[in-house]
Amino acid sequence: MIDPSSQARLTENWQAVQHDVDAATTAADRPAGSVTIIGVTKYVDAEMTLALVNAGCRVLGENRPQVLWKKNEEVVFPDDVQWHLIGHLQRNKLRRSLPFHPMIHSVDSPRLLTAIVEEATAQQIPTKVLLEVNISGEEAKTGLKPQELRPMIESQLGSSDTDAVEIVGLMAMAGWGTDADAARQQFAATRELRDQLTQQTGAALPELSMGMSGDFAAAIAEGATMVRIGSRLFEGLLPTA
Ligand SMILES: *Cc1c(COP(=O)(O)O)cnc(C)c1O
């Protein structure tokens, strides 16, 4: 257990983030509740992760699968916690990860998608994934080039494994050091790419995972359905660098 004052601070942070996400949703003329907050817990240990769940956050994101496994060995999470894997994922980590029924945001190669289909089929665990697109065009960023997405969606739609893996949308991150305007333009470009892919392939692609602590309002204004928020939730709880 974490100490009561830390738990109180965490609850306060969670409520403040919910409030700000609601405000951004309303400001964008979007229906209340149309944006899911993914609490990104990569900065904290298993105890603090569970404390966030107890504060009310039931949707969690980890960027390293090993950490997801380890935390689940250390503490028992309620059954209704939903896990999201948001970081680069190696194919040899899939076998141990799928039993947690994660949504995988970070499909960044055709090879990874194929491996997920194989593992989801073998384990009979239907898996939802997002294609991670490098919308900023930065060399250093992970993610697929926009033109790589269509063939992946079409081959998945055409395969016999459509029950095992469903591509439900796109994930994107704004480039490093982009100002608010540039970030918003990249989120808009991600939505436009999604709309174009939907038209071209017939896949619905309802989900857009974009926006983090510093830029979620812009992402919500441009149609994000999932925001991945870490540091804002743990303000006042982490040692400052
Ligand atoms: C760490 C991380 C986040 C959360 O970032 P914050 O700025 O701490 O909110 C979101 N998405 C990904 C992929 C991350 O690795």
The ligand as an SDF file (V2000), in Angstrom:
LIG
                    3D

 15 15  0  0  0  0  0  0  0  0999 V2000
    5.3920    7.6990  -21.9420 C   0  0  0  0  0  0  0  0  0  0  0  0
    4.4280    7.6350  -23.0520 C   0  0  0  0  0  0  0  0  0  0  0  0
    3.2330    8.3780  -22.9810 C   0  0  0  0  0  0  0  0  0  0  0  0
    2.8820    9.2870  -21.8210 C   0  0  0  0  0  0  0  0  0  0  0  0
    3.6010   10.4810  -21.9070 O   0  0  0  0  0  0  0  0  0  0  0  0
    3.4080   11.6550  -20.8450 P   0  0  0  0  0  0  0  0  0  0  0  0
    3.9820   12.8270  -21.5410 O   0  0  0  0  0  0  0  0  0  0  0  0
    4.1390   11.2530  -19.6320 O   0  0  0  0  0  0  0  0  0  0  0  0
    1.9570   11.8080  -20.6130 O   0  0  0  0  0  0  0  0  0  0  0  0
    2.3530    8.2580  -24.0430 C   0  0  0  0  0  0  0  0  0  0  0  0
    2.6160    7.4610  -25.1080 N   0  0  0  0  0  0  0  0  0  0  0  0
    3.7400    6.7400  -25.1940 C   0  0  0  0  0  0  0  0  0  0  0  0
    3.9640    5.8830  -26.3840 C   0  0  0  0  0  0  0  0  0  0  0  0
    4.6760    6.7960  -24.1730 C   0  0  0  0  0  0  0  0  0  0  0  0
    5.8030    6.0750  -24.2770 O   0  0  0  0  0  0  0  0  0  0  0  0
  1  2  1  0
  2  3  1  0
  2 14  2  0
  3  4  1  0
  3 10  2  0
  4  5  1  0
  5  6  1  0
  6  7  2  0
  6  8  1  0
  6  9  1  0
 10 11  1  0
 11 12  2  0
 12 13  1  0
 12 14  1  0
 14 15  1  0
M  END
$$$$
